[in-house]
């Protein structure tokens, strides 16, 4: 990281430098998840049941991602703030402790997930016909838990060091492996759900190796050493506390998926679950660039907040809100115009295409508001305001969307699930803007170091 550039360089070029590689990496990451579903949805013997199986398993992978982000985002945020405050020794321990925490999380998840797989899948809504597909997939994915955790943690610290390109390469390596071996294992070797899972954890392993080579190598600005990985209470607790909003956001996504799958099972069966699996894949592709933008935003905001350069924090926020809004507007237009074509890329069954075409248009009706809401929620995360960030990350998915899904599905059946999404988006945007206006007034009153 060029500390002088982080504190004094022009914001827009700096933001572009850090955000574009992160956005590319996240888009590639989203694409290989989508490719999984495309191969499964179009493979003989899998089709809609295979799509339902991977959709049912998705909340489990989201929980693992939540644990990874708690360590990775929490550690990277404190790492950047420490660098901004010229406290390099603290930064070393935040990096090492975060890596150790994420390894322990991955091992714990692998063991518990395998011990309780059957009850987990039944709770998630797996029907008798879908259960074998979900089990085949998840039984292998769980063995890659440590790979995913370490790779995600390393990506966060690459960006925190200003090396977004390294994180991008890591993600592209994993994605390239996954896509190639999806084709080999699913299509050529006819290995079905197990082939998809093996391709996924193979890519995660490759990404993990790349990140470990970076963190422990001489390319890293703060080289990771074994002594820095020894857990220290004050650092570990601060990492978990700071990463709590990111954890809660992903956990709320997992809980939301559980509620959605259960509601869909009640009102639409496996067909509806398969259809929404396609929609959430498209949603992931749309939102991943926003996640990349937040990852470019975070080190600039955290560093300058630690250095008391509040003017630069506000300028960074302004550019990311503008950029994010432009991205979601483009996505909104594409989805509204080509929803039928998009759904048919995943599956050619007429019933899924017809339901998906209508559901997708409703689902993304308030998409233009999501960009600004995402950037503002991440603003609170980046400056270490845990309570506000936790509230905003829980707001849309837990506090608003889950109750709306339950109420509106009771009133309108299956389509109530789809209608709930844009209503929650609009309400979350309004509440977030109220909090942001209040926080901007407070930030304006704080003296900025020149």
C-alpha positions, 0 to 999 in steps of 0.5 A: 500500500502506498500510504501517501497516496492513500492519504493524499492522492486523488480519490477517484483514481484511487477508488477506481484502482482499488474497485475495478479489480475487486469488481472483476473478481466478484463478477467472476466469482458470481459467474462461476456460481451461475455456471454451476447452476447452468450446467446443473439445470441443463444436464440430463438427469439433473434439471429442475431437481438439481437446481432445487438441490443447490438452492436448498444447500445455498443457506449453508454456504452463506453461513460459511461465508458469514463466518469468513467475512466476520474474520476477513472484513473485521480484521481488514477494517482494523488493519486499515485503521491501524495503518492510517493511525501509523500503528503497524505493529497492531496491523500485523496482529490483526492480519495474523489473528484474522487468518487463524480465526478463519481457519478455526471457523472453517474446521468447525463448520466442516465437522458440525455440517457433516455430523448434522447434514440430514437434519440441516437439509430437512430443516432447509426444506428439502423434499423427498425428491430433492434431498438426494441432490442436495446431499450429494452436493453439500457432502462434498462442499463442506470439505472445502470449508477451510479453503473458502474461509482462507481464500476470502480472508486473504482477499480482504487483506490483499485489498486492505494492503491496496493490492486489489489485483492480487485478490482479483487473480485469486478469484479468477484462478478459482473461477477458471478452475471451477468452470473448466471442471464443471464441464469436465465432471458434469458433462463429460464424466456425468458426475452430476451434483458431486461433480459440481461440488468437486469443481467448486472446492477445487477452485477454492483450494487454488484460491487459498494457495494463491492467497497464502503464498501472498500473505506469507511472501515478500510481495505482502506489505505486512508479511504474515508470520506464525507468531502473529497468528497466535490468538490474542484476546484483545485483537480477536475480540476487536476483529469479531466485533468489527466484523459482526455487521458483515457476519449479520448481513450474511447470516440474515441472507441465509435466514432469508433463504431458509424462509423463502425456501420454506414459503416457496415449498408451501405455496409453489413446491419444487418448481418455485424453489428452482425458479427462485434459485435462478432469480437469486443467481441473477441477483448475485451477478448484479450485486457482486459488482457492488460488493467489489465497490464496497471492497474498494471503498473500505480501505480508503475510508478506513485509512482516512478515518484513522488519519482523521481525513474526514473530507476524503471519507465523504468524497469516497462515499459520494463517488461510490454512491454515484457509481453503484447507482449507475450499475444497478440502473443498467442492470434494472433495464436489462432484467426488465427487457430480457427476463425471459431470455435470462431464465431460459439460459438456466432451464428450458422447462416451459413452466419455469420460464413462464413463472421466472419471467414474471417473478424476475420483473417483480423481484427487481422492481426497486433495484435502482435504490439498492446501490446507494443503500449498499454503499451507505451501509458499508460506510458505517462498517468502514469507519468502525460504527458497528451498531449502525452498520449491524442495524442497516445490514439486518434491516432489509433482509431480517427486519423488513423482508422476512416479515413481509414475505410471511405476511404477503404470502399469507395474503397473496400466495406465491406472488406475495413472496415476489412482491415483498422484495421491492417493498423491502428495498424501498423501505430499507433505502428510506430508513438508510438515507435518514440515518446517513443524513444524520451521520453526515451532519456529525461528520461535518462538525468533526475537524478534518486533518489537513 
